[in-house]
């Protein structure tokens, strides 16, 4: 398929320059996206660690066996 404006792309050197410029922009965008992904990954890890530290205290307090053991001890 021929480009709409064949005159713009008939010069191979100009096409190379255009493609190189587009590649540079895409590489810069890729770096920005990778940095954003790294930031999100760091945040996810931070939240996961915080949840991991808060869950044991809550899970132990809410464990069904503990409450049952306390009630059983009251009746003995």
Residue pairs with C-beta under 8 A, 6 or more apart in sequence:
3 9
8 14
9 15
60 66
